[in-house]
Amino acid sequence: MDKFYTLLFLLGGVLFLTGGERPNIVVIFADDMGYSDLGCFGGEIKTPYLDRLAENGIRYTQAYNTSKCWSSRISLLTGLYHHRSDRDFSNTALVGEILKPAAYRTWWAGKHHAEFNPHDRGFDHFFGFLGGAINFWNPGEQARQGEDQPGWQAVYTWAFDDKLVKPFNPEKDFFATDAFTDWGLNWLDEKEREQDPFFLFLSYNAPHWPLHAHFEDITKYDGIYNRGYEAIRRARYERQLEIGLFNSKTAHLSEPEHELWNNLSKQEKENEVIRMKIHAAMVDRMDQNIGRLVERLKKLKKFENTLIFFLVDNGASHEKPKRGIKNPEAAWGSVGSFEAIGQSWANAINSPFRKWKVQGLEGGICTPMIAHWPAGIKISKHSISRDPCHLIDFVPTFMELAGGEAKYPGELPKLDGISIIPTFSGKKLQRDKPLFFQYGSWQVIREHQWKLVQHKKGPWQLYDLSRDRTETQNLVAHFPERVSQMKKSWEDWASEVGIRE
């Protein structure tokens, strides 16, 4: 009987939020974007559509990913820590498989970063590539007439529902960010089952390297980045303080981890400026495409009852890949080029945090996140949630929204996350377990405001994020009992999910 009343309460909460109609769900996942790139998170990049979603929705300042592309997708799409699975999502149920019994239409466009076809795992449509990074203009191997050979590192299989293609050689007007959006818009126009709700996963690979962008988008940022890393980083931090994302008393701007701009040669500065202009253009173009999606939802009269999430798979990338092919004479940003922003810009655009992709400090695992849902989010404009949440929380959230018809197989590991629906009405999350992280050489546990971090076999570091959001004061010597307790909790979790030294 208690379970019956609990179920009634949960369903009643969803019906209250949606007026009785289950929402459509859109998850927009950017790739390697900086924490402060969006205007609504302090950046100078033009992102008016995402800024409006944030203004009328919720910004989350303590949302977490796993610090890496493929592991973040596992957690987001399955509700599990990625350690319970493998690169091909074994021992899991994907969100498409979970929502299909609830009559959701399920679509995925863009990056996958695994070898299996999502069309075989619960998605009515999957158009995208089964890999990590592509040439945005031409993901094939051969040059098209009148063009350079594409700069590339690897050529992946593409899937178009049940059809596999390798290499995929698109027409000349192809640009990945635009194409992924086109495919999603086409599915929105489908008449079959149009009365049923939909789940759309728009998995952009922008602004992941290689740096490729439309020329007209690049030129918007002429003169913006000539001031260098520290000037951009500090200007973003000042805006973050102005718009209320952080408090200068509890979130000092961390020490820079980039080269000194004035030590660069004139040519090096010019190259660095171009890198950041292209990165900005890639984020700008992504926002333009999100605008196309928003406008289509409005035209179809589906915008009010569509829950839109935006977030990023990991911190900005410090990488400058050496492998692959490129034309050294090609204009940067064009099909023949293959460049990346590197560590210095990654540090700058992750303002105010330390570190970057694949690192366990906040610059690696904290994502800018937005939730927007006119019919279901009933709090004031410019709302900010400071509750810690994680990618593992998405599937439980989707299941609650879908109601009792959503099915999670009982033989699989129990979901690790919790629903974040309470934040839609300004309530605190009630999480009874810490959040755990492990990728590469980093081990992390987040328990309430406390964060314990270890890199490789080095000493553990302890931070009180309520007083030190940017991890500048290591308190490990002051709280030995807390360190011991949290370390044991992490080790117990690591043993449970199968992490071996």
C-alpha positions in Angstrom: 0.0 0.0 0.0 2.9 2.4 0.8 4.4 1.7 -2.6 1.0 2.4 -4.2 0.7 5.8 -2.6 4.3 6.6 -3.5 3.5 5.9 -7.1 0.4 8.0 -7.0 2.4 10.9 -5.5 5.0 10.7 -8.3 2.5 10.4 -11.1 0.5 13.2 -9.5 3.6 15.4 -9.4 4.2 14.8 -13.1 0.6 15.5 -14.0 0.7 18.7 -12.0 3.8 19.9 -13.8 2.5 19.1 -17.2 -1.2 19.7 -16.9 -1.8 16.1 -17.6 0.2 15.8 -20.8 3.6 14.1 -20.8 6.3 16.4 -22.2 8.5 16.0 -25.3 12.1 15.8 -24.3 15.1 17.3 -26.2 18.6 16.8 -24.9 21.3 18.9 -26.6 24.8 17.6 -25.9 27.8 19.8 -26.9 31.3 18.4 -27.2 34.4 19.8 -25.5 32.8 23.3 -25.0 34.2 25.6 -22.3 32.3 26.2 -19.1 32.0 29.9 -19.8 31.6 29.9 -23.6 27.8 30.7 -23.6 26.7 34.3 -23.0 24.5 33.2 -20.1 27.5 31.6 -18.5 29.8 34.7 -18.9 31.1 34.3 -22.4 31.4 36.9 -25.2 30.3 34.4 -27.9 27.0 35.2 -29.5 24.5 32.6 -28.2 21.1 34.4 -28.1 18.9 31.3 -28.4 20.6 29.5 -25.5 20.7 32.7 -23.5 16.9 33.1 -23.9 16.4 29.4 -22.9 18.4 30.1 -19.8 16.6 33.4 -19.0 13.3 31.6 -19.0 14.5 28.3 -17.5 17.1 27.2 -15.1 20.9 27.4 -15.1 22.7 24.7 -13.1 26.1 25.8 -11.8 27.1 22.4 -10.3 26.1 19.9 -12.9 28.6 17.2 -13.5 29.8 15.0 -16.4 32.5 12.3 -16.4 35.3 14.4 -18.1 35.3 12.3 -21.3 33.1 12.0 -24.4 32.2 8.3 -24.5 31.9 7.8 -20.7 29.6 10.8 -20.5 27.3 9.4 -23.2 27.0 6.1 -21.3 26.0 7.8 -18.1 23.6 10.2 -19.8 21.8 7.6 -21.8 21.7 4.8 -19.2 21.5 6.4 -15.8 24.5 4.4 -14.7 28.1 5.1 -13.8 30.0 4.2 -17.0 32.1 1.7 -15.0 29.2 -0.6 -14.8 29.4 -1.0 -18.6 31.9 -0.8 -21.4 32.5 1.2 -24.5 29.6 -0.5 -26.2 27.1 0.1 -23.4 26.9 -3.6 -22.4 24.8 -4.5 -19.3 22.6 -1.4 -19.8 19.3 -0.2 -21.1 19.5 2.9 -23.3 17.0 5.7 -22.8 15.4 4.8 -26.2 14.7 1.3 -25.0 13.3 2.6 -21.7 11.0 5.2 -23.2 9.6 3.2 -26.2 7.2 1.2 -24.0 5.8 4.6 -22.9 5.0 5.3 -26.6 7.7 7.9 -27.0 9.1 8.3 -30.5 12.9 8.2 -30.0 15.4 10.0 -32.3 19.2 10.5 -32.1 21.3 12.7 -34.5 25.0 13.2 -34.4 27.9 11.7 -32.5 27.8 8.3 -30.9 31.4 7.3 -30.0 30.8 3.6 -29.8 30.7 0.8 -32.4 27.0 -0.4 -32.2 24.1 1.2 -34.0 21.6 3.0 -31.7 18.9 2.1 -34.2 19.3 -1.5 -32.8 19.0 -0.2 -29.2 15.6 1.5 -29.0 16.0 4.5 -31.3 13.4 4.8 -34.1 15.9 6.9 -36.0 19.7 7.3 -35.7 21.6 9.3 -38.2 25.2 9.9 -37.2 28.7 8.6 -36.9 30.1 5.8 -34.7 33.3 7.6 -33.6 34.9 10.4 -31.7 35.9 13.2 -34.1 35.2 14.0 -37.8 35.9 16.5 -40.4 32.9 18.8 -40.2 32.9 19.6 -43.9 33.7 16.2 -45.3 34.0 13.2 -43.0 35.1 10.9 -45.9 38.6 10.3 -47.2 38.4 11.6 -50.8 38.4 15.2 -51.9 35.3 16.5 -53.6 35.7 18.4 -56.9 37.4 21.7 -56.4 38.3 21.1 -52.7 41.3 20.0 -50.7 41.5 16.5 -49.5 39.8 16.6 -46.1 41.9 17.0 -43.0 41.2 14.0 -40.9 42.5 11.7 -38.1 40.2 8.7 -38.6 37.3 7.8 -40.8 34.3 6.2 -39.1 31.3 4.2 -40.0 28.0 6.2 -40.3 24.6 4.8 -39.7 21.3 6.0 -41.2 18.8 3.9 -39.4 19.6 0.3 -40.4 22.0 1.3 -43.2 25.7 1.5 -42.4 28.1 3.5 -44.6 31.9 3.8 -44.6 33.2 6.1 -45.8 30.4 8.6 -45.8 31.0 11.1 -48.6 28.4 13.8 -48.4 27.5 16.5 -50.9 29.4 19.8 -51.0 26.9 21.8 -48.9 27.4 19.4 -45.9 28.5 20.8 -42.5 28.0 18.5 -39.6 26.3 20.9 -37.1 23.8 22.0 -39.8 23.2 18.5 -41.0 22.5 17.0 -37.5 19.9 19.7 -37.0 18.3 19.1 -40.4 17.8 15.5 -39.6 16.2 16.3 -36.3 13.9 18.8 -37.9 12.8 16.3 -40.5 11.8 13.8 -37.8 9.7 16.5 -36.1 7.7 16.9 -39.3 6.9 13.2 -39.5 3.1 12.6 -39.5 3.2 9.0 -38.3 2.4 8.9 -34.6 2.5 12.7 -34.4 0.2 12.6 -31.4 2.8 10.7 -29.4 5.5 12.5 -27.4 9.1 12.4 -28.6 12.6 12.1 -27.2 15.3 13.8 -29.4 19.0 13.5 -28.6 20.8 16.1 -30.6 24.4 15.0 -30.0 26.6 17.8 -31.6 30.3 17.2 -32.1 30.9 21.0 -32.0 33.1 22.6 -30.9 35.3 19.5 -30.6 38.4 19.6 -32.8 39.1 19.9 -35.7 38.4 23.6 -35.8 36.0 24.0 -38.7 33.5 26.7 -39.2 31.7 28.9 -41.8 33.7 31.8 -42.9 30.9 34.3 -42.1 30.7 33.0 -38.6 34.5 33.3 -38.1 34.6 36.9 -39.2 32.1 37.9 -36.5 34.9 37.6 -34.0 37.5 39.7 -35.7 39.4 41.7 -33.0 37.8 40.0 -30.1 40.6 37.6 -29.0 43.7 39.8 -29.8 43.9 40.6 -26.0 45.0 37.1 -25.2 44.1 34.3 -22.8 44.2 36.1 -19.4 42.2 39.1 -20.6 39.4 36.9 -22.0 39.4 34.6 -18.9 39.2 37.6 -16.5 36.5 39.4 -18.5 34.4 36.2 -18.4 34.9 35.9 -14.7 33.8 39.5 -14.1 30.6 38.8 -16.1 30.0 35.6 -14.2 30.1 37.7 -11.0 27.8 40.3 -12.5 25.1 37.8 -13.6 25.1 36.0 -10.3 26.7 32.7 -11.3 29.4 33.0 -8.6 30.3 35.1 -5.6 33.8 36.6 -5.4 34.0 35.6 -1.7 33.5 31.9 -2.4 34.7 31.6 -6.0 38.0 33.3 -6.5 39.4 33.2 -10.1 41.8 30.3 -10.0 45.4 30.8 -10.9 46.0 30.8 -14.7 47.4 27.6 -16.2 48.3 29.0 -19.6 51.2 30.5 -21.4 52.0 34.2 -21.0 50.5 36.0 -23.9 53.3 38.5 -24.1 55.9 35.7 -24.4 54.4 34.6 -27.7 55.8 35.8 -31.0 53.7 37.9 -33.3 53.0 34.8 -35.5 52.1 32.7 -32.6 49.6 35.3 -31.3 48.0 35.5 -34.8 47.6 31.7 -34.8 46.2 31.6 -31.3 43.7 34.3 -32.2 42.5 32.4 -35.3 42.1 29.2 -33.2 39.8 31.0 -30.8 37.8 32.8 -33.5 37.0 29.4 -35.1 36.1 27.9 -31.8 33.7 30.8 -31.1 32.2 30.4 -34.6 31.5 26.7 -33.9 29.7 27.6 -30.7 27.9 30.4 -32.5 26.7 28.1 -35.3 25.5 25.5 -32.8 23.4 28.2 -31.2 22.0 29.2 -34.6 20.9 25.7 -35.2 19.4 25.4 -31.7 17.4 28.5 -32.8 16.2 26.6 -35.8 15.0 23.9 -33.6 13.2 26.3 -31.2 11.5 28.0 -34.1 10.3 24.7 -35.5 8.9 23.6 -32.2 7.0 26.9 -31.9 5.6 26.5 -35.4 4.4 23.0 -34.6 2.9 24.3 -31.3 5.1 21.9 -29.3 7.4 24.4 -27.7 5.4 25.0 -24.5 5.4 21.3 -23.5 8.9 20.4 -24.6 11.6 20.0 -22.0 14.9 21.1 -23.4 18.2 20.3 -21.7 21.5 21.7 -22.9 24.8 20.5 -21.4 28.4 19.5 -22.4 30.1 16.1 -22.2 33.4 17.3 -20.6 35.5 20.4 -20.0 37.2 22.3 -22.8 39.8 20.3 -24.6 43.5 20.9 -24.0 44.4 18.5 -26.8 46.4 19.3 -30.0 46.3 16.1 -31.9 49.4 15.3 -33.9 48.1 12.3 -35.9 46.2 12.6 -39.1 46.4 14.4 -42.4 46.0 18.1 -43.2 47.1 20.6 -45.9 49.5 23.1 -44.2 48.5 25.6 -46.9 44.8 25.3 -46.3 43.0 28.2 -44.5 42.3 27.3 -40.9 38.6 26.4 -40.6 38.4 25.0 -44.1 38.0 21.4 -45.2 41.7 20.8 -45.6 42.7 22.0 -42.2 42.9 20.1 -38.9 43.6 22.3 -35.8 42.6 22.5 -32.1 42.6 25.2 -29.5 45.1 23.7 -27.0 45.6 24.0 -23.3 46.0 27.8 -22.9 42.6 28.6 -24.5 41.0 25.6 -22.7 42.1 27.1 -19.4 40.7 30.5 -20.4 37.3 29.3 -21.6 36.8 27.1 -18.5 36.8 30.3 -16.3 36.8 30.3 -13.3 37.8 26.7 -12.9 41.1 24.8 -12.9 42.0 22.2 -15.5 40.2 20.9 -18.5 39.0 17.7 -20.2 39.9 14.3 -18.6 40.8 16.0 -15.4 39.0 15.5 -12.1 39.0 19.1 -11.0 36.0 21.3 -11.8 37.3 22.4 -15.2 37.2 18.8 -16.3 33.9 17.5 -14.8 31.6 20.5 -14.4 29.2 21.3 -17.2 27.2 24.5 -18.0 23.6 23.2 -18.0 20.3 24.7 -18.9 16.7 23.3 -18.5 13.8 25.0 -20.2 10.2 23.9 -20.1 7.4 26.5 -20.2 4.7 24.1 -19.1 6.6 22.5 -16.3 9.2 24.9 -14.9 7.3 27.3 -12.7 9.9 29.5 -11.1 11.1 33.0 -11.7 13.2 34.2 -14.6 16.9 34.0 -14.5 16.7 31.0 -12.0 19.9 29.4 -10.9 20.1 25.9 -9.3 23.3 25.3 -7.2 22.4 21.7 -6.3 24.9 19.2 -7.5 23.5 16.9 -10.2 25.1 14.4 -12.6 24.5 12.8 -16.0 23.3 9.6 -14.1 20.3 11.7 -13.0 18.8 12.1 -16.5 17.3 8.7 -17.1 15.5 8.7 -13.7 14.2 12.1 -14.6 13.0 10.9 -18.0 11.3 7.9 -16.5 9.4 10.0 -14.0 8.2 12.3 -16.7 7.1 9.4 -18.9 5.1 7.9 -16.1 4.5 4.2 -15.2 4.8 3.0 -18.8 8.6 3.6 -19.0 10.3 0.2 -18.4 13.7 -0.4 -16.9 14.8 -4.1 -17.0 14.9 -5.5 -13.5 17.9 -7.7 -14.2 20.2 -4.8 -14.9 22.1 -2.8 -12.3 19.9 -0.4 -10.3 20.0 3.1 -11.6 22.7 5.2 -9.9 21.0 8.6 -10.3 17.9 10.4 -9.0 15.3 12.5 -10.6 16.1 16.3 -10.8 12.4 17.2 -11.2 12.3 18.9 -7.7 14.6 21.6 -9.1 11.9 22.6 -11.6 9.9 24.1 -8.7 12.9 25.4 -6.8 13.2 22.5 -4.4 16.5 20.9 -3.1 17.5 17.4 -4.3 17.6 14.7 -1.7 20.5 12.5 -2.6 21.3 9.7 -0.2 24.7 8.8 -1.7 27.8 10.8 -2.7 28.6 11.4 -6.4 31.6 9.4 -7.6 34.0 10.0 -10.5 36.9 8.1 -12.0 38.4 8.5 -15.4 42.0 8.0 -16.5 44.3 8.9 -13.6 41.7 10.9 -11.5 39.6 9.7 -8.6 36.9 11.9 -7.1 34.1 11.8 -4.6 31.6 14.7 -4.0 29.7 14.4 -0.7 27.5 17.5 0.1 29.8 20.5 -0.2 33.0 18.4 0.2 35.1 17.2 -2.7 38.0 14.7 -2.3 40.3 14.4 -5.3 43.3 12.3 -6.1 45.5 12.4 -9.2 47.4 9.1 -10.0 48.9 7.9 -6.7 49.4 11.3 -5.4 48.1 12.6 -2.1 44.3 13.2 -1.8 43.1 16.8 -1.9 40.1 18.1 0.0 38.0 21.1 -0.9 34.9 22.7 0.7 33.1 23.9 -2.5 30.6 26.0 -0.5 33.5 28.2 0.5 36.0 27.5 -2.3 34.1 26.8 -5.5 37.3 27.0 -7.6 39.4 24.6 -5.5 42.1 26.9 -4.4 42.5 25.9 -0.8 43.4 22.2 0.0 42.0 21.4 3.4 43.2 17.8 3.6 45.5 18.5 6.7 42.6 20.1 8.6 40.0 17.3 8.3 41.8 14.0 8.5 38.8 12.0 9.7 36.6 13.4 6.9 39.4 12.5 4.4 39.6 8.9 5.8 35.8 8.5 5.7 35.4 9.8 2.1 38.4 7.9 0.9 36.9 4.6 2.2 33.5 5.5 0.6 35.3 6.0 -2.8 37.2 2.7 -2.4 34.0 0.8 -1.5 32.3 2.3 -4.6 35.3 1.5 -6.8 35.1 -2.1 -5.6 31.4 -2.3 -6.2 31.6 -1.0 -9.9 34.6 -3.1 -10.7 37.4 -0.6 -10.8 40.8 -2.3 -10.5 44.1 -0.7 -9.8 
